Amino acid sequence: MSNMEKYRKYFTKDYLMGPNSFRLLDELIRRKPSDVPFHRTLDLGCGFALTSFFISNETDADTVYAFDLWIPASENYRRIRDNGLEDKIIPIHGDAMDMPFAQDYFDAIISVDAYHYFGCKAGVFANKILPFVKKGGYVMIAVPGLREQPEGDMKQLFETWAEGDDAQLFKTAAWWEELLKNECGGTCEISVKEAECFDIAWQEWFDSGHEYGIRDREFLQKGLDKILNFVLIYVRKN
Ligand SMILES: C[S@@+](CC[C@H](N)C(=O)[O-])C[C@H]1O[C@@H](n2cnc3c(N)ncnc32)[C@H](O)[C@@H]1O
């Protein structure tokens, strides 16, 4: 069975929280630099902890910390136990802006479709995220973003879809690269790419039948697909 087939049972409206995160995470891992250590990994904004399952099964991580704000740890623990992963995945409820970990603790911090909710502000990466990664460790992020800044009718369509303030969470790859360069001040190697899984990740979200997916499909079909993308970010702490 390919690694994706194992997770197909989760491609439903009960589990997906947006464009299929398994596709994003699979590509984030597939295109990573060769020296990423996973031994102790934080899944930051893990949602239902499904991305933590994938990290635990598909990398050589020994322990994955499944950390999330909206989903209670006890709910994730039930799911983790039902999948026999309770010795490998630790569920924690908390806010990325105030994490309860020791400095230099993680080999890798991975965040899929979550970082944009809290990480678009100056100072967040430098002060709230990077301190928890060991030297030689990585932060790997996949976020929805923009191919280009929308203008005119497209801007209006985009802002109607994103419903006001959320429009501010979508940034171009160049914007993320600039932010992280400023955050790291020369202490990191940074690589930012556009993801290739755009079509399939969205299609599987539409196919899930989730009410938000049905709305998203209408907007993407009106042309929003031309300006949206997913951005993959790799930061190595030197
Ligand atoms: C769209 S879901 C993605 C969940 C999961 N990574 C996935 O891809 O299926 C976004 C998640 O980000 C989490 N999140 C948003 N703000 C957060 C914060 N300040 N601290 C921790 N998690 C946060 C939410 O709790 C939510 O579960």
The ligand as an SDF file (V2000), in Angstrom:
LIG
                    3D

 27 29  0  0  0  0  0  0  0  0999 V2000
   -6.6680   24.0080    9.5900 C   0  0  0  0  0  0  0  0  0  0  0  0
   -6.2160   23.2790   11.0990 S   0  0  0  0  0  0  0  0  0  0  0  0
   -4.9030   22.2010   10.5960 C   0  0  0  0  0  0  0  0  0  0  0  0
   -4.6860   21.0720   11.5440 C   0  0  0  0  0  0  0  0  0  0  0  0
   -3.6700   20.0150   11.1230 C   0  0  0  0  0  0  0  0  0  0  0  0
   -2.2990   20.4840   11.1220 N   0  0  0  0  0  0  0  0  0  0  0  0
   -4.0340   19.4770    9.7750 C   0  0  0  0  0  0  0  0  0  0  0  0
   -3.3660   19.8830    8.8280 O   0  0  0  0  0  0  0  0  0  0  0  0
   -4.9690   18.6860    9.6810 O   0  0  0  0  0  0  0  0  0  0  0  0
   -5.3670   24.6020   11.9240 C   0  0  0  0  0  0  0  0  0  0  0  0
   -4.9980   24.2860   13.3620 C   0  0  0  0  0  0  0  0  0  0  0  0
   -4.1590   25.3420   13.8470 O   0  0  0  0  0  0  0  0  0  0  0  0
   -4.3550   25.4060   15.2380 C   0  0  0  0  0  0  0  0  0  0  0  0
   -3.9420   26.7020   15.7820 N   0  0  0  0  0  0  0  0  0  0  0  0
   -4.3650   27.9320   15.4040 C   0  0  0  0  0  0  0  0  0  0  0  0
   -3.8010   28.8720   16.1990 N   0  0  0  0  0  0  0  0  0  0  0  0
   -3.0110   28.2090   17.0890 C   0  0  0  0  0  0  0  0  0  0  0  0
   -2.1810   28.6080   18.1680 C   0  0  0  0  0  0  0  0  0  0  0  0
   -2.0540   29.8990   18.4960 N   0  0  0  0  0  0  0  0  0  0  0  0
   -1.5290   27.6570   18.8600 N   0  0  0  0  0  0  0  0  0  0  0  0
   -1.6630   26.3440   18.5490 C   0  0  0  0  0  0  0  0  0  0  0  0
   -2.4280   25.8980   17.5340 N   0  0  0  0  0  0  0  0  0  0  0  0
   -3.1060   26.8220   16.8160 C   0  0  0  0  0  0  0  0  0  0  0  0
   -5.8430   25.2020   15.4330 C   0  0  0  0  0  0  0  0  0  0  0  0
   -6.1100   24.7470   16.7280 O   0  0  0  0  0  0  0  0  0  0  0  0
   -6.1860   24.2070   14.3090 C   0  0  0  0  0  0  0  0  0  0  0  0
   -6.3690   22.9020   14.7800 O   0  0  0  0  0  0  0  0  0  0  0  0
  1  2  1  0
  2  3  1  0
  2 10  1  0
  3  4  1  0
  4  5  1  0
  5  6  1  0
  5  7  1  0
  7  8  2  0
  7  9  1  0
 10 11  1  0
 11 12  1  0
 11 26  1  0
 12 13  1  0
 13 14  1  0
 13 24  1  0
 14 15  1  0
 14 23  1  0
 15 16  2  0
 16 17  1  0
 17 18  1  0
 17 23  2  0
 18 19  1  0
 18 20  2  0
 20 21  1  0
 21 22  2  0
 22 23  1  0
 24 25  1  0
 24 26  1  0
 26 27  1  0
M  CHG  2   2   1   9  -1
M  END
$$$$
